[in-house]
Amino acid sequence: MKTLYEPAVADRQSAPPAGQVLKGQYAGAYRSDKGKIKGLLLQAGTAEYTIKLPKYLRPMLVRELSPGEFVQVWAYAEGDRWRAINVLPLPECEAETLRQQWEAFSPSPSSVTEAQPKQKRLCMEVCTKGKCYKQGGRQLHSALQDAVDSDPDLSHVSIKATGCMKACKQGPNLRLPNGRMLHSPTPTEALSRVKRNP
């Protein structure tokens, strides 16, 4: 059963864009180079879609959704991009059906090395501009990167330098993978939020 609809190949100049329903798991927000939320990442089996949201829908990504939740997105294709019209939770019965379908196509446990279970990548963003730079943003970024590079339990974490997060007086600022911000954290405090439990 096909659950993810691809845009029809058609002459888009002669008709308005046709909407599609994309179903999958919310994988996190996608942001501009300056750190502003622009839309969401939708994981559908082995495919990932980057979908731009209208401004009035963007706050819901932080307030109402958690990574891993199943959603359905009404969207249309604009060239090689997607633009959302609306986002709603996926009914539990449909979410369970999708889970079962994806598990059926995923590698069997015997084909996956037991010592290296698949783990979702997490990205921590550190402001290294303006006041945050003066208040230790670059040093925080370097310390986090060194810690990640030297600790196998943090192999699923990446550190990204970003622009202003609009909280300059509380800097240096760090954004966790779930979208929450930490102000003037120590590297240990920040990494404790993403370290794997033994």
DAUR-V365562 format. One record per residue. N is the residue number from 1. RES is the residue in one small letter. PHI is phi in whole degrees, 0 to 359 (none if undefined). BURIAL is b if it has 16 or more other C-alpha atoms within 10 Angstrom, else e. Layout:
# DAUR-V365562
n->N res->RES phi->PHI burial->BURIAL
n->N res->RES phi->PHI burial->BURIAL
This chain:
# DAUR-V365562
n->1 res->m phi->none burial->e
n->2 res->k phi->276 burial->e
n->3 res->t phi->249 burial->e
n->4 res->l phi->242 burial->e
n->5 res->y phi->258 burial->e
n->6 res->e phi->272 burial->e
n->7 res->p phi->295 burial->b
n->8 res->a phi->292 burial->e
n->9 res->v phi->279 burial->e
n->10 res->a phi->207 burial->e
n->11 res->d phi->282 burial->e
n->12 res->r phi->287 burial->e
n->13 res->q phi->283 burial->e
n->14 res->s phi->269 burial->e
n->15 res->a phi->213 burial->e
n->16 res->p phi->295 burial->e
n->17 res->p phi->299 burial->b
n->18 res->a phi->274 burial->e
n->19 res->g phi->284 burial->b
n->20 res->q phi->230 burial->b
n->21 res->v phi->254 burial->b
n->22 res->l phi->256 burial->b
n->23 res->k phi->239 burial->b
n->24 res->g phi->176 burial->b
n->25 res->q phi->259 burial->b
n->26 res->y phi->293 burial->b
n->27 res->a phi->261 burial->b
n->28 res->g phi->134 burial->b
n->29 res->a phi->276 burial->b
n->30 res->y phi->252 burial->b
n->31 res->r phi->234 burial->e
n->32 res->s phi->285 burial->e
n->33 res->d phi->299 burial->e
n->34 res->k phi->269 burial->e
n->35 res->g phi->91 burial->b
n->36 res->k phi->278 burial->b
n->37 res->i phi->294 burial->b
n->38 res->k phi->243 burial->b
n->39 res->g phi->179 burial->b
n->40 res->l phi->230 burial->b
n->41 res->l phi->255 burial->b
n->42 res->l phi->246 burial->b
n->43 res->q phi->265 burial->b
n->44 res->a phi->235 burial->b
n->45 res->g phi->66 burial->b
n->46 res->t phi->267 burial->e
n->47 res->a phi->262 burial->e
n->48 res->e phi->234 burial->e
n->49 res->y phi->247 burial->b
n->50 res->t phi->260 burial->b
n->51 res->i phi->235 burial->b
n->52 res->k phi->281 burial->b
n->53 res->l phi->250 burial->b
n->54 res->p phi->295 burial->e
n->55 res->k phi->304 burial->e
n->56 res->y phi->290 burial->e
n->57 res->l phi->267 burial->e
n->58 res->r phi->298 burial->b
n->59 res->p phi->300 burial->e
n->60 res->m phi->296 burial->e
n->61 res->l phi->297 burial->b
n->62 res->v phi->271 burial->e
n->63 res->r phi->278 burial->e
n->64 res->e phi->241 burial->e
n->65 res->l phi->246 burial->b
n->66 res->s phi->238 burial->b
n->67 res->p phi->307 burial->b
n->68 res->g phi->102 burial->e
n->69 res->e phi->290 burial->e
n->70 res->f phi->275 burial->b
n->71 res->v phi->224 burial->b
n->72 res->q phi->238 burial->b
n->73 res->v phi->240 burial->b
n->74 res->w phi->276 burial->b
n->75 res->a phi->211 burial->b
n->76 res->y phi->223 burial->b
n->77 res->a phi->275 burial->b
n->78 res->e phi->240 burial->e
n->79 res->g phi->65 burial->e
n->80 res->d phi->259 burial->e
n->81 res->r phi->240 burial->e
n->82 res->w phi->247 burial->b
n->83 res->r phi->232 burial->b
n->84 res->a phi->277 burial->b
n->85 res->i phi->255 burial->e
n->86 res->n phi->201 burial->e
n->87 res->v phi->228 burial->b
n->88 res->l phi->223 burial->e
n->89 res->p phi->298 burial->b
n->90 res->l phi->270 burial->b
n->91 res->p phi->306 burial->e
n->92 res->e phi->303 burial->e
n->93 res->c phi->296 burial->e
n->94 res->e phi->289 burial->e
n->95 res->a phi->298 burial->b
n->96 res->e phi->295 burial->e
n->97 res->t phi->298 burial->e
n->98 res->l phi->298 burial->b
n->99 res->r phi->304 burial->e
n->100 res->q phi->296 burial->e
n->101 res->q phi->296 burial->e
n->102 res->w phi->292 burial->e
n->103 res->e phi->295 burial->e
n->104 res->a phi->295 burial->e
n->105 res->f phi->263 burial->e
n->106 res->s phi->276 burial->e
n->107 res->p phi->299 burial->e
n->108 res->s phi->291 burial->e
n->109 res->p phi->305 burial->e
n->110 res->s phi->292 burial->e
n->111 res->s phi->268 burial->e
n->112 res->v phi->252 burial->e
n->113 res->t phi->295 burial->e
n->114 res->e phi->296 burial->e
n->115 res->a phi->288 burial->e
n->116 res->q phi->230 burial->e
n->117 res->p phi->296 burial->e
n->118 res->k phi->292 burial->e
n->119 res->q phi->230 burial->e
n->120 res->k phi->294 burial->e
n->121 res->r phi->287 burial->e
n->122 res->l phi->239 burial->b
n->123 res->c phi->243 burial->b
n->124 res->m phi->253 burial->b
n->125 res->e phi->252 burial->b
n->126 res->v phi->240 burial->b
n->127 res->c phi->288 burial->b
n->128 res->t phi->236 burial->b
n->129 res->k phi->243 burial->b
n->130 res->g phi->49 burial->e
n->131 res->k phi->296 burial->b
n->132 res->c phi->298 burial->b
n->133 res->y phi->300 burial->b
n->134 res->k phi->291 burial->e
n->135 res->q phi->267 burial->b
n->136 res->g phi->109 burial->b
n->137 res->g phi->299 burial->b
n->138 res->r phi->294 burial->b
n->139 res->q phi->295 burial->e
n->140 res->l phi->297 burial->b
n->141 res->h phi->300 burial->b
n->142 res->s phi->297 burial->b
n->143 res->a phi->295 burial->e
n->144 res->l phi->295 burial->b
n->145 res->q phi->297 burial->b
n->146 res->d phi->298 burial->e
n->147 res->a phi->295 burial->e
n->148 res->v phi->295 burial->b
n->149 res->d phi->295 burial->e
n->150 res->s phi->258 burial->e
n->151 res->d phi->240 burial->e
n->152 res->p phi->301 burial->e
n->153 res->d phi->289 burial->e
n->154 res->l phi->246 burial->b
n->155 res->s phi->294 burial->e
n->156 res->h phi->270 burial->b
n->157 res->v phi->249 burial->b
n->158 res->s phi->238 burial->b
n->159 res->i phi->244 burial->b
n->160 res->k phi->234 burial->b
n->161 res->a phi->277 burial->b
n->162 res->t phi->229 burial->b
n->163 res->g phi->273 burial->b
n->164 res->c phi->302 burial->b
n->165 res->m phi->251 burial->b
n->166 res->k phi->64 burial->e
n->167 res->a phi->218 burial->e
n->168 res->c phi->304 burial->b
n->169 res->k phi->292 burial->e
n->170 res->q phi->256 burial->e
n->171 res->g phi->290 burial->b
n->172 res->p phi->287 burial->b
n->173 res->n phi->254 burial->b
n->174 res->l phi->226 burial->b
n->175 res->r phi->252 burial->b
n->176 res->l phi->282 burial->b
n->177 res->p phi->301 burial->b
n->178 res->n phi->276 burial->b
n->179 res->g phi->95 burial->b
n->180 res->r phi->285 burial->e
n->181 res->m phi->252 burial->b
n->182 res->l phi->245 burial->b
n->183 res->h phi->251 burial->b
n->184 res->s phi->51 burial->b
n->185 res->p phi->280 burial->e
n->186 res->t phi->277 burial->e
n->187 res->p phi->304 burial->b
n->188 res->t phi->297 burial->e
n->189 res->e phi->298 burial->e
n->190 res->a phi->295 burial->b
n->191 res->l phi->287 burial->b
n->192 res->s phi->295 burial->e
n->193 res->r phi->283 burial->e
n->194 res->v phi->235 burial->b
n->195 res->k phi->287 burial->b
n->196 res->r phi->293 burial->e
n->197 res->n phi->281 burial->e
n->198 res->p phi->294 burial->e
